[in-house]
Amino acid sequence: MKRLLLILPVLLAVLLSGCQNAFGYINARWISEVSMTYKNMQGRQETAPFESRQFTDSEFIRTLASAMNTSKRISGDLDYDANFNFTLLYGDGYKEDYILSLTEQEGYTALLLPAEHSSNGYTVSVKNADKLRKLIFGDGSIPAVQTEAAEASVDTQGPVTVSRNELSPVTGQNEFLNLQLLKGSYREDWSSSSPLAGRSWSGQFRLELTDEQGKILNTFGLSQAFPEELRFGDLFQLQFADYNGDGNPDFTIGQYGSGNASLFKLFTLHPDHSISELQIKGAASGLLISTPDRYSVKLERTDGGFRTSYYDNSAGKQIETAYRWNGSAFEEAAP
């Protein structure tokens, strides 16, 4: 059926909004697999690439994430044929389902829709659609010059300070707690319209505690808490509060978790200058929280603990969870 090829140009001409996509930022680093199924729509003259396939290749995942991050919302009613369903599987087990309409013929845009809200359509540019169809219908390769451009970055040997925090308002001491990149890369991407476009630092990070003269008092390697390579897309400030009532300042550090939320780990600073992670039962991979503060958030305090909240796409509602300190760890509190 060819009507999609006729409809999309009209929709793009008169209905295309200038808004960013509504998925949030799709971080390819956090996706472990893309599961895709194909259904040949009646009237389409194209070769079936597969019935179902699991993509774990980083090149495919990066290309798909880039196409999603740069997609644009189409306003109004849609009339389309969908020939691909796919699921993004994240490392923590979280899944997101989407619908893709992509013809085999080069030079046409593609149509992308969230499975839960299939009336909301997003157009994928011809450039990105051609990259996808080459991987899906073609030989699976992308010209080397494009790969090099996507991977362009500057290797760094730290320390490079991404977050510098004065502790005198928190502890009364003239000290600083810094989050630093020790080894990794710095890159810039101004071509994407995603919320995380721009500068980013990725690699091995540590927390460093210093006095006002810069003397190092202690350090804490964040690889102890985060098994995956860390990425920060902006300079930011740590948010401090005492959540377990021991008088010591606690703080969160977050990473991308899904299109709707970030995953946060909780840490504490002790009087002897040591730093440790506060354990949270049932949330070993982190606290899933919907918040615009991607890298550090101040939690909602409750009696003996805190409360978190995130939006669940599958349930279509906000999910709240309360945690209480039991003397050695936080655990879920009864509603």
C-alpha positions as a Markdown table, in Angstrom:
| # | Residue | x | y | z |
|---|---|---|---|---|
| 1 | Met | 0.0 | 0.0 | 0.0 |
| 2 | Lys | 1.6 | 3.2 | -1.2 |
| 3 | Arg | -0.6 | 5.8 | 0.6 |
| 4 | Leu | 2.0 | 6.4 | 3.3 |
| 5 | Leu | 4.4 | 7.7 | 0.8 |
| 6 | Leu | 1.8 | 10.2 | -0.4 |
| 7 | Ile | 0.5 | 11.1 | 3.0 |
| 8 | Leu | 3.7 | 11.9 | 4.8 |
| 9 | Pro | 4.9 | 14.7 | 2.6 |
| 10 | Val | 1.6 | 16.5 | 3.0 |
| 11 | Leu | 1.6 | 15.9 | 6.8 |
| 12 | Leu | 5.1 | 17.3 | 7.0 |
| 13 | Ala | 4.3 | 20.3 | 5.0 |
| 14 | Val | 1.3 | 21.4 | 6.9 |
| 15 | Leu | 1.2 | 19.7 | 10.3 |
| 16 | Leu | 4.8 | 19.3 | 11.4 |
| 17 | Ser | 5.4 | 20.9 | 14.8 |
| 18 | Gly | 8.7 | 22.3 | 15.8 |
| 19 | Cys | 8.8 | 20.5 | 19.1 |
| 20 | Gln | 11.3 | 18.0 | 20.3 |
| 21 | Asn | 10.2 | 14.3 | 20.5 |
| 22 | Ala | 8.2 | 13.3 | 23.6 |
| 23 | Phe | 10.3 | 10.1 | 24.3 |
| 24 | Gly | 12.8 | 11.9 | 26.4 |
| 25 | Tyr | 16.5 | 11.3 | 25.5 |
| 26 | Ile | 17.2 | 7.7 | 24.2 |
| 27 | Asn | 20.6 | 6.9 | 25.6 |
| 28 | Ala | 22.2 | 4.2 | 23.4 |
| 29 | Arg | 24.7 | 3.3 | 26.1 |
| 30 | Trp | 21.9 | 2.0 | 28.4 |
| 31 | Ile | 20.1 | -0.1 | 25.7 |
| 32 | Ser | 21.2 | -3.8 | 25.7 |
| 33 | Glu | 19.0 | -5.0 | 22.9 |
| 34 | Val | 16.5 | -4.0 | 20.3 |
| 35 | Ser | 13.9 | -6.7 | 19.5 |
| 36 | Met | 12.2 | -6.1 | 16.2 |
| 37 | Thr | 9.4 | -7.9 | 14.3 |
| 38 | Tyr | 8.4 | -7.4 | 10.7 |
| 39 | Lys | 5.0 | -7.6 | 9.0 |
| 40 | Asn | 4.7 | -7.0 | 5.2 |
| 41 | Met | 1.7 | -4.8 | 4.6 |
| 42 | Gln | -0.6 | -5.7 | 1.8 |
| 43 | Gly | 0.4 | -4.0 | -1.5 |
| 44 | Arg | 4.0 | -3.3 | -0.5 |
| 45 | Gln | 6.5 | -4.6 | -3.0 |
| 46 | Glu | 9.5 | -5.1 | -0.7 |
| 47 | Thr | 11.8 | -7.9 | 0.4 |
| 48 | Ala | 11.0 | -9.1 | 4.0 |
| 49 | Pro | 14.3 | -8.6 | 5.8 |
| 50 | Phe | 13.3 | -11.0 | 8.7 |
| 51 | Glu | 10.3 | -12.1 | 10.6 |
| 52 | Ser | 11.8 | -11.2 | 14.0 |
| 53 | Arg | 15.3 | -10.3 | 15.0 |
| 54 | Gln | 17.2 | -9.2 | 18.1 |
| 55 | Phe | 19.8 | -6.4 | 17.5 |
| 56 | Thr | 22.6 | -6.1 | 20.0 |
| 57 | Asp | 25.1 | -4.4 | 17.7 |
| 58 | Ser | 26.2 | -1.0 | 19.1 |
| 59 | Glu | 26.1 | 0.5 | 15.6 |
| 60 | Phe | 22.5 | -0.3 | 15.1 |
| 61 | Ile | 21.5 | 0.8 | 18.6 |
| 62 | Arg | 23.3 | 4.1 | 18.2 |
| 63 | Thr | 21.7 | 4.7 | 14.7 |
| 64 | Leu | 18.2 | 3.9 | 16.0 |
| 65 | Ala | 18.7 | 6.1 | 19.1 |
| 66 | Ser | 19.9 | 9.0 | 17.0 |
| 67 | Ala | 16.9 | 8.7 | 14.7 |
| 68 | Met | 14.5 | 8.7 | 17.6 |
| 69 | Asn | 16.2 | 11.6 | 19.4 |
| 70 | Thr | 16.0 | 13.8 | 16.3 |
| 71 | Ser | 12.5 | 12.9 | 15.3 |
| 72 | Lys | 9.8 | 15.6 | 15.1 |
| 73 | Arg | 6.2 | 15.5 | 16.3 |
| 74 | Ile | 3.4 | 15.4 | 13.7 |
| 75 | Ser | 0.2 | 17.1 | 14.8 |
| 76 | Gly | -3.2 | 15.9 | 13.7 |
| 77 | Asp | -4.8 | 12.6 | 12.7 |
| 78 | Leu | -2.5 | 10.0 | 11.1 |
| 79 | Asp | -3.2 | 7.4 | 8.4 |
| 80 | Tyr | -0.3 | 5.0 | 8.1 |
| 81 | Asp | 0.8 | 1.4 | 7.6 |
| 82 | Ala | 3.2 | 0.0 | 10.2 |
| 83 | Asn | 5.6 | -2.8 | 9.2 |
| 84 | Phe | 7.9 | -2.9 | 12.2 |
| 85 | Asn | 7.2 | -3.3 | 15.9 |
| 86 | Phe | 10.3 | -3.0 | 18.2 |
| 87 | Thr | 11.1 | -3.0 | 21.8 |
| 88 | Leu | 14.0 | -1.2 | 23.5 |
| 89 | Leu | 15.4 | -3.4 | 26.3 |
| 90 | Tyr | 17.5 | -1.4 | 28.9 |
| 91 | Gly | 20.2 | -2.9 | 31.1 |
| 92 | Asp | 18.0 | -2.8 | 34.2 |
| 93 | Gly | 15.2 | -4.8 | 32.5 |
| 94 | Tyr | 13.0 | -1.7 | 31.7 |
| 95 | Lys | 11.3 | -2.0 | 28.3 |
| 96 | Glu | 9.7 | 0.5 | 25.9 |
| 97 | Asp | 7.6 | -0.5 | 22.9 |
| 98 | Tyr | 7.4 | 1.4 | 19.6 |
| 99 | Ile | 6.0 | 1.2 | 16.1 |
| 100 | Leu | 8.0 | 2.0 | 12.9 |
| 101 | Ser | 6.8 | 2.5 | 9.4 |
| 102 | Leu | 9.9 | 2.3 | 7.1 |
| 103 | Thr | 9.8 | 1.6 | 3.4 |
| 104 | Glu | 12.6 | -0.2 | 1.6 |
| 105 | Gln | 12.9 | 2.6 | -1.0 |
| 106 | Glu | 15.5 | 5.2 | -0.2 |
| 107 | Gly | 14.8 | 8.9 | -0.1 |
| 108 | Tyr | 11.7 | 8.8 | 2.1 |
| 109 | Thr | 11.1 | 9.8 | 5.7 |
| 110 | Ala | 10.0 | 7.2 | 8.3 |
| 111 | Leu | 7.1 | 7.3 | 10.8 |
| 112 | Leu | 7.7 | 6.5 | 14.5 |
| 113 | Leu | 5.1 | 6.0 | 17.2 |
| 114 | Pro | 5.1 | 5.0 | 20.8 |
| 115 | Ala | 3.1 | 1.8 | 21.1 |
| 116 | Glu | 1.1 | 3.1 | 24.1 |
| 117 | His | 0.2 | 6.3 | 22.3 |
| 118 | Ser | 0.0 | 5.2 | 18.6 |
| 119 | Ser | -2.0 | 8.3 | 17.7 |
| 120 | Asn | 1.1 | 10.4 | 18.4 |
| 121 | Gly | 3.3 | 10.3 | 15.3 |
| 122 | Tyr | 6.9 | 11.5 | 14.9 |
| 123 | Thr | 8.7 | 11.8 | 11.6 |
| 124 | Val | 12.3 | 10.5 | 11.1 |
| 125 | Ser | 14.4 | 12.5 | 8.7 |
| 126 | Val | 15.3 | 11.1 | 5.3 |
| 127 | Lys | 18.9 | 11.0 | 6.3 |
| 128 | Asn | 18.3 | 9.0 | 9.4 |
| 129 | Ala | 15.6 | 6.8 | 7.7 |
| 130 | Asp | 18.1 | 5.9 | 5.0 |
| 131 | Lys | 20.6 | 4.9 | 7.6 |
| 132 | Leu | 18.1 | 2.7 | 9.3 |
| 133 | Arg | 16.9 | 1.0 | 6.1 |
| 134 | Lys | 20.4 | 0.3 | 5.1 |
| 135 | Leu | 20.9 | -1.6 | 8.4 |
| 136 | Ile | 17.5 | -3.3 | 8.2 |
| 137 | Phe | 17.0 | -4.0 | 4.5 |
| 138 | Gly | 20.5 | -3.7 | 3.2 |
| 139 | Asp | 23.9 | -5.2 | 4.0 |
| 140 | Gly | 24.0 | -3.8 | 7.5 |
| 141 | Ser | 26.9 | -1.4 | 7.0 |
| 142 | Ile | 27.2 | 2.4 | 7.3 |
| 143 | Pro | 29.8 | 4.4 | 5.4 |
| 144 | Ala | 32.9 | 4.7 | 7.6 |
| 145 | Val | 32.9 | 8.5 | 7.3 |
| 146 | Gln | 29.5 | 8.7 | 9.1 |
| 147 | Thr | 30.7 | 6.3 | 11.8 |
| 148 | Glu | 33.8 | 8.4 | 12.4 |
| 149 | Ala | 31.7 | 11.5 | 12.7 |
| 150 | Ala | 29.3 | 9.9 | 15.2 |
| 151 | Glu | 32.3 | 8.7 | 17.3 |
| 152 | Ala | 34.3 | 12.0 | 17.1 |
| 153 | Ser | 35.5 | 12.8 | 20.6 |
| 154 | Val | 38.6 | 14.0 | 22.5 |
| 155 | Asp | 40.2 | 11.6 | 24.9 |
| 156 | Thr | 40.9 | 13.1 | 28.3 |
| 157 | Gln | 43.3 | 12.4 | 31.1 |
| 158 | Gly | 41.9 | 14.0 | 34.2 |
| 159 | Pro | 41.1 | 15.1 | 36.6 |
| 160 | Val | 38.4 | 17.2 | 35.0 |
| 161 | Thr | 35.9 | 18.6 | 37.4 |
| 162 | Val | 32.2 | 18.3 | 36.4 |
| 163 | Ser | 30.7 | 19.2 | 39.7 |
| 164 | Arg | 32.3 | 21.4 | 42.4 |
| 165 | Asn | 30.5 | 21.8 | 45.6 |
| 166 | Glu | 31.3 | 24.1 | 48.5 |
| 167 | Leu | 30.6 | 22.3 | 51.8 |
| 168 | Ser | 30.7 | 25.2 | 54.3 |
| 169 | Pro | 26.9 | 25.7 | 54.0 |
| 170 | Val | 26.4 | 22.0 | 54.5 |
| 171 | Thr | 29.0 | 21.0 | 57.2 |
| 172 | Gly | 30.4 | 24.3 | 58.4 |
| 173 | Gln | 33.8 | 23.3 | 57.1 |
| 174 | Asn | 35.8 | 25.2 | 54.5 |
| 175 | Glu | 36.0 | 22.1 | 52.2 |
| 176 | Phe | 34.9 | 21.1 | 48.7 |
| 177 | Leu | 33.4 | 17.9 | 47.3 |
| 178 | Asn | 34.2 | 17.5 | 43.6 |
| 179 | Leu | 33.0 | 15.0 | 41.0 |
| 180 | Gln | 35.8 | 14.5 | 38.5 |
| 181 | Leu | 36.5 | 12.6 | 35.3 |
| 182 | Leu | 39.7 | 10.7 | 35.7 |
| 183 | Lys | 39.9 | 9.0 | 32.3 |
| 184 | Gly | 37.5 | 9.0 | 29.4 |
| 185 | Ser | 36.3 | 11.3 | 26.6 |
| 186 | Tyr | 34.8 | 14.7 | 26.0 |
| 187 | Arg | 32.5 | 15.2 | 23.0 |
| 188 | Glu | 30.2 | 17.8 | 21.6 |
| 189 | Asp | 27.1 | 17.2 | 19.5 |
| 190 | Trp | 25.1 | 20.3 | 18.4 |
| 191 | Ser | 23.3 | 18.6 | 15.5 |
| 192 | Ser | 20.8 | 16.8 | 17.7 |
| 193 | Ser | 17.6 | 18.3 | 19.1 |
| 194 | Ser | 17.5 | 16.0 | 22.1 |
| 195 | Pro | 17.6 | 17.4 | 25.6 |
| 196 | Leu | 21.1 | 16.0 | 26.1 |
| 197 | Ala | 22.6 | 17.5 | 22.9 |
| 198 | Gly | 25.7 | 19.6 | 23.5 |
| 199 | Arg | 28.7 | 18.8 | 25.7 |
| 200 | Ser | 29.2 | 15.5 | 27.5 |
| 201 | Trp | 31.9 | 13.8 | 29.6 |
| 202 | Ser | 32.0 | 10.0 | 29.8 |
| 203 | Gly | 34.4 | 7.5 | 31.4 |
| 204 | Gln | 35.8 | 6.8 | 34.9 |
| 205 | Phe | 34.7 | 9.3 | 37.6 |
| 206 | Arg | 35.5 | 9.8 | 41.3 |
| 207 | Leu | 34.4 | 12.0 | 44.2 |
| 208 | Glu | 37.2 | 14.0 | 45.7 |
| 209 | Leu | 37.1 | 15.8 | 49.0 |
| 210 | Thr | 39.6 | 18.7 | 49.5 |
| 211 | Asp | 40.3 | 21.5 | 51.9 |
| 212 | Glu | 40.2 | 25.2 | 50.9 |
| 213 | Gln | 43.9 | 25.0 | 49.8 |
| 214 | Gly | 43.2 | 22.1 | 47.5 |
| 215 | Lys | 44.7 | 19.4 | 49.7 |
| 216 | Ile | 43.0 | 16.0 | 49.0 |
| 217 | Leu | 41.4 | 14.7 | 52.1 |
| 218 | Asn | 39.8 | 11.6 | 50.6 |
| 219 | Thr | 38.5 | 10.1 | 47.3 |
| 220 | Phe | 35.8 | 7.6 | 46.3 |
| 221 | Gly | 35.8 | 5.8 | 43.0 |
| 222 | Leu | 32.3 | 5.8 | 41.5 |
| 223 | Ser | 32.9 | 2.5 | 39.7 |
| 224 | Gln | 32.3 | 1.0 | 43.2 |
| 225 | Ala | 28.6 | 2.0 | 42.8 |
| 226 | Phe | 28.0 | 2.2 | 39.1 |
| 227 | Pro | 29.0 | -0.9 | 37.0 |
| 228 | Glu | 28.4 | 1.0 | 33.7 |
| 229 | Glu | 30.5 | 3.7 | 32.3 |
| 230 | Leu | 29.2 | 7.1 | 33.6 |
| 231 | Arg | 28.1 | 10.0 | 31.4 |
| 232 | Phe | 27.3 | 13.6 | 32.4 |
| 233 | Gly | 25.9 | 16.0 | 29.8 |
| 234 | Asp | 26.3 | 19.2 | 31.9 |
| 235 | Leu | 28.0 | 20.8 | 34.8 |
| 236 | Phe | 25.8 | 20.5 | 37.9 |
| 237 | Gln | 25.6 | 20.8 | 41.7 |
| 238 | Leu | 25.1 | 18.0 | 44.2 |
| 239 | Gln | 21.9 | 18.2 | 46.3 |
| 240 | Phe | 22.5 | 17.6 | 50.0 |
| 241 | Ala | 20.1 | 16.5 | 52.8 |
| 242 | Asp | 20.1 | 14.2 | 55.8 |
| 243 | Tyr | 17.7 | 11.3 | 55.0 |
| 244 | Asn | 18.6 | 8.7 | 57.6 |
| 245 | Gly | 18.8 | 11.1 | 60.6 |
| 246 | Asp | 22.4 | 10.5 | 61.5 |
| 247 | Gly | 23.4 | 14.1 | 61.2 |
| 248 | Asn | 25.7 | 13.5 | 58.1 |
| 249 | Pro | 25.0 | 15.0 | 54.7 |
| 250 | Asp | 23.6 | 12.6 | 52.1 |
| 251 | Phe | 23.5 | 13.3 | 48.3 |
| 252 | Thr | 22.3 | 11.6 | 45.1 |
| 253 | Ile | 24.1 | 11.0 | 41.9 |
| 254 | Gly | 22.1 | 10.0 | 38.8 |
| 255 | Gln | 22.3 | 8.6 | 35.4 |
| 256 | Tyr | 19.9 | 8.2 | 32.5 |
| 257 | Gly | 17.4 | 5.4 | 33.4 |
| 258 | Ser | 14.6 | 5.6 | 30.7 |
| 259 | Gly | 12.7 | 8.0 | 28.6 |
| 260 | Asn | 10.7 | 9.1 | 31.7 |
| 261 | Ala | 13.2 | 9.0 | 34.5 |
| 262 | Ser | 16.8 | 8.9 | 35.8 |
| 263 | Leu | 18.4 | 6.3 | 38.1 |
| 264 | Phe | 19.9 | 7.7 | 41.3 |
| 265 | Lys | 22.3 | 6.2 | 43.8 |
| 266 | Leu | 22.5 | 7.6 | 47.4 |
| 267 | Phe | 25.8 | 8.5 | 49.1 |
| 268 | Thr | 26.8 | 10.0 | 52.5 |
| 269 | Leu | 29.7 | 12.0 | 53.8 |
| 270 | His | 31.1 | 11.0 | 57.2 |
| 271 | Pro | 32.9 | 13.3 | 59.8 |
| 272 | Asp | 36.2 | 11.4 | 59.1 |
| 273 | His | 36.0 | 12.6 | 55.5 |
| 274 | Ser | 35.1 | 9.1 | 54.2 |
| 275 | Ile | 32.4 | 8.6 | 51.6 |
| 276 | Ser | 30.1 | 5.6 | 51.3 |
| 277 | Glu | 27.0 | 4.5 | 49.4 |
| 278 | Leu | 23.8 | 4.2 | 51.4 |
| 279 | Gln | 22.2 | 0.8 | 50.6 |
| 280 | Ile | 18.6 | 0.7 | 49.4 |
| 281 | Lys | 16.9 | -2.7 | 49.6 |
| 282 | Gly | 15.0 | -3.6 | 46.5 |
| 283 | Ala | 16.7 | -0.9 | 44.4 |
| 284 | Ala | 20.2 | -2.2 | 43.8 |
| 285 | Ser | 20.4 | -0.5 | 40.4 |
| 286 | Gly | 19.2 | 2.8 | 41.8 |
| 287 | Leu | 16.1 | 4.8 | 42.5 |
| 288 | Leu | 14.0 | 5.5 | 39.4 |
| 289 | Ile | 12.8 | 9.1 | 39.6 |
| 290 | Ser | 11.0 | 11.4 | 37.1 |
| 291 | Thr | 12.7 | 14.7 | 37.5 |
| 292 | Pro | 14.3 | 17.5 | 35.4 |
| 293 | Asp | 17.4 | 17.2 | 37.7 |
| 294 | Arg | 19.2 | 14.5 | 35.7 |
| 295 | Tyr | 22.4 | 14.1 | 37.8 |
| 296 | Ser | 21.5 | 15.1 | 41.4 |
| 297 | Val | 18.1 | 15.6 | 43.0 |
| 298 | Lys | 16.9 | 16.5 | 46.5 |
| 299 | Leu | 14.6 | 13.8 | 47.6 |
| 300 | Glu | 11.2 | 14.4 | 49.3 |
| 301 | Arg | 11.9 | 13.8 | 53.0 |
| 302 | Thr | 9.5 | 11.9 | 55.2 |
| 303 | Asp | 9.6 | 10.8 | 58.8 |
| 304 | Gly | 12.7 | 8.5 | 58.9 |
| 305 | Gly | 13.3 | 8.5 | 55.2 |
| 306 | Phe | 12.2 | 9.8 | 51.9 |
| 307 | Arg | 9.7 | 9.3 | 49.0 |
| 308 | Thr | 10.3 | 8.9 | 45.3 |
| 309 | Ser | 8.0 | 9.1 | 42.3 |
| 310 | Tyr | 8.2 | 8.2 | 38.6 |
| 311 | Tyr | 5.8 | 8.0 | 35.7 |
| 312 | Asp | 5.0 | 4.4 | 34.5 |
| 313 | Asn | 4.2 | 4.4 | 30.8 |
| 314 | Ser | 2.6 | 0.9 | 30.9 |
| 315 | Ala | 0.4 | 1.8 | 33.8 |
| 316 | Gly | -0.2 | 5.3 | 32.6 |
| 317 | Lys | 0.2 | 6.8 | 36.0 |
| 318 | Gln | 2.7 | 8.1 | 38.6 |
| 319 | Ile | 4.2 | 5.5 | 40.9 |
| 320 | Glu | 5.2 | 6.6 | 44.4 |
| 321 | Thr | 7.4 | 4.7 | 46.8 |
| 322 | Ala | 8.4 | 5.6 | 50.4 |
| 323 | Tyr | 11.6 | 4.4 | 52.0 |
| 324 | Arg | 12.5 | 4.3 | 55.7 |
| 325 | Trp | 15.9 | 3.8 | 57.4 |
| 326 | Asn | 16.2 | 0.6 | 59.4 |
| 327 | Gly | 19.6 | 1.3 | 61.0 |
| 328 | Ser | 21.7 | -0.1 | 58.2 |
| 329 | Ala | 19.8 | 0.4 | 55.0 |
| 330 | Phe | 16.7 | 2.0 | 53.5 |
| 331 | Glu | 13.8 | -0.3 | 52.8 |
| 332 | Glu | 10.3 | 0.2 | 51.4 |
| 333 | Ala | 7.9 | 1.6 | 54.0 |
| 334 | Ala | 4.3 | 0.4 | 54.3 |
| 335 | Pro | 1.8 | 2.7 | 52.5 |
